[in-house]
């Protein structure tokens, strides 16, 4: 009976005292004179399994020579464990060596720094830490789909290659089939008529605009895919390629949006807690002490909804010395976010932002000064989600684009949405990798995504 | 009570005779002297809803002027329908016009050609046909995740930006932050040391190599994301941006892989049939006559597993005149696929292909002539999935790369997988848009993806 380690952990009663076949890798190997233990994993379960053998085994010598990192196929019997660290173990009948592993295998069983593991990105998924992180990543991605699909949202595959360049392309990668040493030039400019698409083409930085065209057909839609930005910034929270979730809902105002964000985030956290208890326990112990308390607190808390103006009032009244002075016309900085989530003891929606620091498509409030934007800030991680109600009025949107020096003609199709049966609608963007940082306690985005891309770093 | 149309269809007993509020769009409007019918949809359900009003309504005049395409908010009562086309309808108390729609709205209620709808890609999601296609697309995407997650696979987010260029970059887009009119040149070549990543960077054409690094850690993994190819080919089945699913499983040989492919495909088809009965019925009626029979047949059939050599024997013995002569060393063409699925009366796995027409990473069979590759061909659609067992032997892989003029040093990390605990493993790639073509009967890939990208076509 061929099994996965997962099968055995999940149905131990069924397999106890049974002969089985299992394939996987040697994580550790302790040899004594008369017996040996192999720490074994096939990667299907966070916990490893113990294999044991003793002098009764005619191949004792051969087995005891098996090296850490090797791939093996094992035949044996599941038995109750005599040790107290596990309930069962596998008594080896025979082992077949599938793939040997030399002594210079970089992933020897000792503590490795995250920095070292980043250097061996192709092997680090095998380490305990990345077993935890990548499982949580996979399960939270599924939680996202579960949430939206079970609530009647359509998964919208918005495009990644785009010619919609209305926000200016300085944050977007160019995509071309040209030989870059021999770009055809016409009148001093690259001659894109000769490129595959016949136009200057960019890698998308957001699916929102296209998402809105879908929301105005299906009411509730979401995107979930990679996103690209050229920011030349080497911080712990920026990557040039990241995954983003962008739901968009017709007929939702800012309050509806906040209701949904809170509901969604709690759903995802709960889902991951239900499906990854071992992984979260590991992260709580080795990555962020207090992680489980943090997540439990999020589930219990009712998210506050406070205007940007009132937030600045509180920051100014705090009497604290700030690196960035709180400003009614300005952004809320990391230090402010921390103070505010402490002040309220939980997640806070900061809403109704000064319009001059926000995007052209956000709904202009009646005060003429603010837009119906909302950022969700949570304890420790800070900003997790940024969203807004969208401007549904054709003229206001058109004029705002002109004011900001953008060309509305570039995205006439987007403006059409305000012409043909337009309606209020709202949406947000949530960086998925930052969500994984929040869920695992990992402090560097480079450790949440299997092959991170950051300036000067696109190996593999 | 604010509702979605979906809520009402799914729980009509609960809402019958209740006063409700609902927002959506006018799809059609038939006015009589004494009463009127509005065909209404909020996009949350494939079926529309009928709204009725008559002279009892004090705003009869105003309501009767509402235009097709407008967004409205309606208050009214759900009642049993007097007509025989539906079980219920909504008697309007009052209507609020949210967004008007001018008479030149391109999506008037009449039959539009798919070609015309492609020209208004931002509005076509509102049409019946795209209501069906996009719902099936969303549900089948979820089916993919459901299948792999419930079978213990890890969703692996392999990178899209890559410097791994071992297959030659002629099929891959270049990605850069350079101003293409002023690319820095050094010794006649583009000076990529000045680019964001400091290296020539490409958009991925497959996540397989990175996926293998994950499979050798977690046994079972899958990717699901966009993929990019520069093919300058204007066929019905090619797009330059498409979605692909690439599972990879350690310890699986070719038979295990075929088992999984068959199981997965049947799961997805069944899932979509269970979740989109109305949409499939529509497609069967208006897009591909016999679609439902085709899908039911797939569920019932046991997929055949035939060697490439035997397929060519059959083609040669057929006595047919072929456009492409069947060839023991050559590819299987569309006309051959059709003959073979007819011949066997169902899906066929064509396996063990001549090695010279397949990729370097496929496992070399003992005969020295073939590789353990497998293509799944299905009736009508032809090839749906292409996969292989991977070469797990370091030297064979290395030498094959050299033979084919590829540079193994470029992907030393990939070769490492054969050095540190290597094992047999297998995987496949399935084009998701082609799967949607199969599931909907749509004949042109441009109609399965919301914003298709094809040569000279990257609008929006």
Interface residues (C-beta under 8 A of the other chain):
Chain A: X4 X6 X23 X24 X25 X26 X42 X43 X44 X69 X70 X71 X73 X98 X99 X100 X101 X102 X105 X107 X121 X122 X123 X125 X126 X130 X131 X134 X135 X137 X138 X139 X141 X142 X145 X149 X152 X153 X154 X155 X156 X157 X158 X159 X160 X161 X162 X163 X164 X173 X174 X175 X176 X177 X178 X180 X181 X183 X185 X188 X189 X190 X196 X197 X198 X199 X200 X201 X203 X210 X213 X214 X216 X217 X218 X219 X220 X225 X226 X228 X230 X232 X240 X241 X243 X250 X251 X392 X413 X414 X416 X417 X418 X419 X420 X421 X422 X423 X424 X449 X450 X451 X453 X455 X456 X457 X458 X459 X460
Chain B: X4 X6 X23 X24 X25 X26 X42 X43 X44 X69 X70 X71 X73 X98 X99 X100 X101 X102 X105 X107 X121 X122 X123 X125 X126 X130 X131 X134 X135 X137 X138 X139 X141 X142 X145 X149 X152 X154 X155 X156 X157 X158 X159 X160 X161 X162 X163 X164 X173 X174 X175 X176 X177 X178 X180 X181 X183 X185 X188 X189 X190 X192 X196 X197 X198 X199 X200 X201 X203 X210 X213 X214 X216 X217 X218 X219 X220 X225 X226 X228 X230 X232 X240 X241 X243 X250 X251 X392 X413 X414 X416 X417 X418 X419 X420 X421 X422 X423 X424 X449 X450 X451 X453 X455 X456 X457 X458 X459 X460
